[in-house]
């Protein structure tokens, strides 16, 4: 069963994806957040769907343009209009359904049970569902990132008949407690069927990042967890409005952190023993970029935000965290990768820029920073082999900090290596538009270096 699910609300879509996962065995759900994005997916010949579930009111194209597209293609794929409005209240869909046996409507207010029953009628999968009445329900792992206290017992599935409890109801946990199962290639965790309804209700009412923080303090775990959520959203639907909202929140938090962290050395100490590179290096990169910006006399929050947003988004189209370690196409590790993995590394700056370039919510120049973040001062970088004089000054700043973060990862956050790293960087970046930011970067470490 292959389903295209078009819904601009990430909360609504992810809630009903949980239900669909537990109706159909081995369901493949392609998610997107707008009509035009859906048409782009349908245009690709490799995508053949058994069912299209479509909201009506969405940014960048309502549900009517999706229906018009499949109608003009004489496509008989089942189309489910899943909207808060009734068809008669939508001029285009008045007198819907138009295709007998292929068009269906469910009003969102009807709730879970009616949705489940009608989906079974539409797909004629009642027997499949009855066979799936098991003691446990599967939940996509990223849904557990919304909470830091378990709503119910959480289980890992070892076999069709064996489940092991990994977190007890009421226990507090962090993203890393869940993330280790992602690294073991687990897509789902499980809860008891008896807990499914209450879990789903709470999930649907909980906005992203509903963490119980200590007072008003910004939590590093909260920031990196938010970034993990953004990563999942980008991989599944692109840069959705919710992803932008999450990025704005984390950027605001990072700006506040950079104002408070006058001792960069403390930040480095706090960041030791990092293991999931995409999330944690982006957090560290954002904070150091913000700290560094003040030394460049970029005292407006807009510049800090540009650097922070670029930090968050620059590697989000890389699906495997191990690939994010590769910053050079001459890296020997490249030879061990598949053709598709190499293509992913080469194209990820273009892929993320393609998603953000026309988004009015993202500041100008962020796309330039991301597109150029693998360029090098000697002109041997990728994707365009720009010289040090051709690279944008903000991108130069980002590249310097990115290079520094990579080096401190390589030495396992050993502070004794700081002088050696900065000395090498001063010589390496002594060219073109890198000269001024590199000088400021060295200056930002003066107090720390004086103590050594």
C-alpha positions in Angstrom: 0.0 0.0 0.0 1.5 3.4 -1.1 -0.2 6.6 0.2 0.5 10.2 -0.7 -0.5 12.3 2.3 -0.9 16.1 1.7 -1.4 18.2 4.8 0.2 21.5 5.9 -0.2 20.9 9.6 2.7 18.7 10.7 0.9 17.8 14.0 -2.2 16.6 12.1 -0.3 14.7 9.5 2.0 13.0 11.9 -0.9 12.0 14.1 -2.7 10.3 11.3 0.5 8.7 10.0 0.6 6.9 13.3 -2.9 5.5 12.7 -2.1 4.6 9.0 1.0 2.8 10.2 -1.1 0.6 12.4 -3.8 -0.1 9.8 -1.8 -1.3 6.9 1.2 -3.8 6.9 4.3 -2.4 5.3 2.6 0.8 4.3 4.7 3.4 2.4 3.6 6.9 3.2 5.0 9.8 1.2 4.3 13.1 3.0 4.1 16.6 1.7 2.6 19.9 2.9 1.2 21.7 -0.2 -0.6 21.2 -3.4 2.3 22.3 -5.6 4.7 20.0 -3.7 2.3 17.1 -4.3 2.0 17.8 -8.0 5.8 17.8 -8.2 5.8 14.4 -6.6 3.0 13.1 -8.9 5.0 14.3 -11.9 7.7 11.8 -11.1 6.9 8.6 -13.0 8.3 6.3 -10.3 5.6 7.4 -7.8 2.4 5.3 -8.2 0.0 5.6 -5.4 -2.9 3.5 -4.2 -4.5 6.4 -2.3 -4.1 10.2 -2.1 -5.2 11.8 1.2 -5.5 15.6 0.7 -6.3 18.6 2.9 -8.0 21.5 1.2 -6.6 24.8 2.6 -2.8 24.8 2.4 0.0 27.3 1.6 1.5 27.0 -1.9 -1.5 25.4 -3.4 -4.8 24.1 -2.1 -6.2 20.6 -2.5 -8.3 21.6 -5.6 -5.1 21.9 -7.8 -4.1 18.3 -6.8 -7.5 17.0 -7.7 -7.6 19.0 -11.0 -4.1 17.5 -11.8 -5.2 13.9 -11.4 -8.5 14.5 -13.2 -6.7 16.0 -16.2 -4.3 13.0 -16.2 -7.3 10.7 -16.2 -5.8 9.1 -13.1 -8.1 6.8 -11.3 -6.1 6.7 -8.0 -8.5 6.9 -5.0 -8.7 10.5 -3.7 -9.7 11.2 -0.2 -10.5 14.9 0.6 -9.7 15.1 4.3 -10.7 18.6 5.3 -12.3 20.6 8.2 -14.7 22.0 5.6 -17.4 20.0 3.9 -17.3 19.8 0.1 -20.4 21.9 -0.3 -18.6 24.8 1.5 -15.8 24.7 -1.0 -16.8 26.1 -4.4 -14.5 23.8 -6.4 -15.7 20.7 -4.6 -19.4 21.4 -4.6 -21.3 18.3 -5.6 -18.2 16.2 -4.8 -17.6 13.2 -5.4 -17.2 13.5 -9.1 -15.6 10.1 -9.9 -17.8 7.2 -8.7 -15.9 4.8 -6.6 -12.7 6.8 -6.6 -13.6 10.0 -4.7 -14.2 10.1 -0.9 -14.5 12.7 1.9 -13.8 12.6 5.6 -14.3 15.6 7.8 -11.5 16.1 10.3 -13.9 16.6 13.1 -15.1 13.0 12.8 -12.2 11.8 14.7 -10.0 8.7 14.8 -12.5 5.9 14.7 -14.5 7.2 11.8 -11.3 7.9 9.9 -10.2 4.3 10.5 -13.5 2.8 9.4 -13.8 4.9 6.2 -10.2 4.2 5.3 -10.9 0.5 5.6 -14.0 0.9 3.4 -12.1 2.9 0.8 -9.2 0.5 0.6 -11.2 -2.7 1.3 -8.6 -3.8 3.8 -10.9 -4.8 6.7 -9.5 -8.3 6.9 -5.9 -6.9 6.9 -6.8 -4.6 9.8 -8.5 -7.5 11.8 -5.3 -9.6 11.4 -3.3 -6.7 12.8 -5.2 -6.5 16.1 -2.1 -7.1 18.1 -1.2 -6.3 21.7 1.2 -3.6 20.6 1.0 -0.5 18.3 4.0 0.9 16.4 4.9 4.6 16.8 7.5 6.3 14.6 10.5 7.2 16.8 10.5 10.9 16.2 7.1 11.2 17.9 8.7 10.4 21.2 10.9 13.5 20.8 7.9 15.6 21.6 8.1 14.6 25.2 10.7 14.1 27.9 8.5 12.1 30.2 7.1 8.8 29.0 3.3 8.9 28.7 3.2 5.1 28.9 5.5 2.1 28.8 7.7 2.1 25.7 8.9 -1.1 24.1 11.4 -2.3 21.6 10.2 -5.1 19.2 12.6 -8.1 19.1 10.3 -10.4 17.1 6.7 -10.9 16.1 6.0 -12.2 19.6 8.7 -10.6 21.8 8.8 -7.1 23.0 11.1 -5.6 25.7 10.3 -2.6 27.8 12.9 0.1 27.4 11.3 3.1 29.2 8.7 2.9 32.0 5.6 5.1 32.1 6.4 8.3 34.0 10.2 8.0 33.5 12.0 11.1 32.2 14.2 10.6 29.2 16.3 12.6 26.7 16.6 12.5 23.0 19.8 10.5 23.2 17.9 7.7 25.1 15.7 7.4 22.0 18.3 8.2 19.4 20.4 5.1 20.1 17.6 3.0 18.6 17.7 5.1 15.5 21.4 4.2 15.1 20.4 0.6 15.3 18.1 1.2 12.3 14.9 1.1 14.2 12.1 3.1 12.6 9.5 2.4 15.2 9.1 1.9 19.0 6.0 0.3 20.4 3.3 0.9 23.0 0.6 -1.4 24.3 -2.7 -1.3 22.4 -4.5 -0.3 25.5 -2.4 2.9 25.7 -2.8 3.8 22.0 -5.9 6.0 22.2 -4.7 8.1 25.1 -1.2 8.4 23.6 -2.6 9.5 20.3 -4.9 12.1 21.9 -2.0 13.6 23.8 0.3 13.5 20.8 -2.3 15.4 18.7 -2.6 18.1 21.3 1.1 18.5 21.9 3.1 21.1 19.9 6.7 20.4 19.0 9.2 21.0 21.8 6.8 20.8 24.7 9.6 20.3 27.2 9.4 20.7 30.9 12.5 23.0 31.2 14.0 24.2 34.5 12.6 27.8 34.9 13.3 29.9 31.8 16.7 28.4 31.1 17.4 27.4 27.5 18.3 23.7 27.4 21.0 22.4 25.1 19.0 19.1 24.9 15.9 21.1 24.0 17.7 22.9 21.2 19.3 19.8 19.7 16.1 17.9 20.0 14.3 20.6 18.1 16.9 20.4 15.4 16.4 16.6 15.3 12.7 17.3 14.7 13.5 19.8 12.0 15.7 17.1 10.4 12.9 14.6 10.3 10.5 17.2 8.8 12.9 18.2 6.1 13.6 14.6 5.1 9.9 13.8 4.9 8.2 16.9 3.5 10.9 19.5 2.7 10.9 22.9 4.4 7.4 23.0 5.8 5.9 26.0 7.7 6.4 24.1 10.9 10.0 23.5 10.2 10.5 27.2 9.7 8.7 27.9 13.0 10.9 25.4 14.8 14.0 27.0 13.2 12.9 30.5 14.3 12.5 29.2 17.9 15.9 27.5 18.0 17.6 30.5 16.3 16.1 32.9 18.9 17.3 30.5 21.7 20.8 30.4 20.1 20.9 34.2 19.9 20.2 34.4 23.6 22.8 31.7 24.3 25.5 33.6 22.4 24.8 36.7 24.5 25.2 34.7 27.7 28.2 32.6 26.7 31.1 35.1 27.0 33.4 32.3 27.9 33.6 30.3 24.7 35.9 27.8 26.4 33.0 26.8 28.7 30.9 26.0 25.6 33.7 23.8 24.3 33.9 21.9 27.6 30.1 21.5 27.7 30.2 20.0 24.1 32.7 17.2 24.8 31.8 13.6 24.0 29.4 14.5 21.2 28.4 11.5 19.1 25.5 12.3 16.7 27.3 14.7 14.4 24.5 16.3 12.3 22.5 17.5 15.3 25.2 18.3 17.8 27.8 19.9 15.5 25.0 22.1 14.2 24.2 23.3 17.7 27.9 23.9 18.4 28.4 25.6 15.0 25.4 27.9 15.7 26.6 28.9 19.1 30.2 29.6 17.9 29.0 31.5 14.8 26.8 33.7 17.1 29.7 34.2 19.5 32.1 35.1 16.7 29.6 37.5 15.1 29.9 39.9 18.0 33.7 40.1 17.4 33.1 41.0 13.7 31.0 44.0 15.0 27.9 42.4 13.5 25.8 43.5 16.4 22.4 43.0 14.8 20.6 39.8 15.6 19.8 39.5 11.8 23.4 38.5 11.0 23.5 36.1 13.9 20.3 34.5 12.8 21.5 34.1 9.2 24.5 32.2 10.5 22.5 30.2 13.0 19.8 29.2 10.4 22.6 28.2 7.9 24.1 26.1 10.7 20.8 24.3 11.3 19.9 23.7 7.7 23.2 23.1 5.9 23.4 19.3 6.4 19.7 18.5 6.7 19.5 16.8 3.3 22.1 14.3 4.4 20.2 11.2 5.6 23.2 9.3 7.1 25.0 11.2 9.9 28.3 9.4 9.0 28.2 11.1 5.6 28.2 14.5 7.3 31.8 13.9 8.5 33.0 14.0 4.9 33.8 17.6 3.9 36.2 16.9 1.0 35.6 15.0 -2.2 39.3 13.9 -2.0 38.6 12.2 1.4 39.7 8.5 1.2 36.4 7.5 2.8 34.7 8.5 -0.5 36.1 5.4 -2.2 34.1 3.2 0.3 30.8 4.8 -0.5 28.1 3.9 -3.0 27.4 6.0 -6.1 24.2 7.2 -4.5 26.0 8.2 -1.3 28.6 10.2 -3.2 25.9 11.9 -5.2 24.1 12.8 -1.9 27.3 14.4 -0.6 28.0 16.3 -3.8 24.5 17.6 -4.2 23.4 18.3 -0.6 24.2 22.0 -0.8 22.1 22.4 -3.9 19.3 20.2 -2.5 18.8 22.2 0.6 19.1 25.6 -1.2 16.4 24.4 -3.7 14.1 23.9 -0.7 14.7 27.3 0.9 15.5 29.7 -1.9 11.9 30.9 -2.5 10.8 30.8 1.1 10.1 34.3 2.4 10.6 33.2 6.0 14.3 32.6 5.5 16.6 35.5 5.4 18.5 36.5 2.2 22.1 35.2 2.1 21.3 32.1 4.0 21.1 30.2 0.7 24.5 31.6 -0.4 26.1 30.5 2.9 24.7 27.0 2.5 25.6 26.7 -1.1 29.2 27.8 -0.5 29.9 26.0 2.9 32.1 23.3 1.3 34.2 25.8 -0.8 37.9 26.3 0.2 40.2 29.3 0.3 42.5 27.6 -2.3 39.7 27.1 -4.8 39.6 23.3 -4.5 36.3 23.0 -2.7 32.9 22.0 -4.0 30.4 22.4 -5.6 31.8 25.4 -7.7 35.5 25.5 -6.8 35.3 29.2 -5.9 38.4 31.1 -5.0 38.9 32.9 -1.7 38.0 36.2 -3.4 34.8 34.8 -4.9 33.3 33.4 -1.7 30.8 35.6 0.1 32.1 37.2 3.4 29.3 35.6 5.5 30.1 32.2 3.8 33.8 32.7 4.7 32.8 33.2 8.3 30.7 30.1 8.3 33.4 28.1 6.6 36.0 29.2 9.2 33.8 28.2 12.1 32.7 24.9 10.4 36.4 24.1 9.8 37.2 24.8 13.5 34.3 22.6 14.7 35.5 19.8 12.5 39.0 20.1 14.0 37.9 20.1 17.6 35.8 17.0 16.8 38.9 15.3 15.4 40.9 16.0 18.5 38.0 14.9 20.7 37.6 18.4 22.3 41.1 18.3 23.7 41.6 22.0 24.7 45.4 21.6 24.6 45.1 21.4 20.8 43.5 24.8 20.6 46.6 26.8 19.9 47.8 24.3 17.2 44.4 24.4 15.5 44.2 28.2 15.4 47.8 28.6 14.2 47.1 26.2 11.3 43.9 28.0 10.5 45.5 31.4 10.4 47.9 30.3 7.7 45.2 28.3 5.8 42.7 31.1 5.7 45.1 33.9 4.9 43.6 34.7 1.5 40.8 36.8 -0.1 37.6 37.3 1.9 38.8 35.0 4.6 41.5 37.4 6.0 39.2 39.7 8.0 36.9 37.1 9.6 39.9 34.8 10.4 41.6 37.7 12.2 38.5 38.4 14.2 38.1 34.6 14.9 41.6 34.6 16.4 40.8 37.7 18.4 37.7 36.0 19.8 40.0 33.4 21.5 42.4 35.9 23.0 41.2 35.5 26.6 41.3 31.8 26.4 44.8 31.7 24.8 46.1 34.1 27.5 45.2 31.5 30.1 47.2 28.7 28.3 
